[in-house]
Amino acid sequence: MKTLKITGSAFAALLLSAGAVLSASAAMAGTPPALYTAAQASAGAAAYAQNCAMCHGADLKGGAGPALAGQGFAAAGAGKTVGSVFTMVAQQMPAGQPGSLSQTQYEDIMSYILQENGYPAGSAALVYKAALASTTPVVASK
């Protein structure tokens, strides 16, 4: 059996790297990132009420369609990302009229969904193309 020798500086770098990974994991487990503005979430609540609530419930807890908030929607380990959820919303909703809303309406609705799952508002707006590609995990903290 071979023994791997690590120099002091290599060991320190390894510890720093491991610490950074643990810090990033802890940050995601603690406070979710701010991915949208309060104005987007507010507009999203109105757009959701008009276009989504009939299937997903006024409280986003589900009905004819699945829940869009809470542990039943985005439990830790479920593997949902902003990109996967946003792609589904923007390309397949509303049922019967997929893709019929404006890009702004989809951004706003996604912002509202994030808000209702415990993500805080920030100063930067959620942007359509970036949201489609986002790998940020969606984990309900409410």
Secondary structure, 3 states (H helix, E strand, C coil): CCCCCCCHHHHHHHHHHHHHHHHHHHHHHCCCCCCCEHHHHHHHHHHHHHHCHHHHCCCCCCCCCCCCCCHHHHCCCCCCEHHHHHHHHHHHCCCCCCCCCCHHHHHHHHHHHHHHCCCCCECCCCCHHHHHHCCCECCCCC
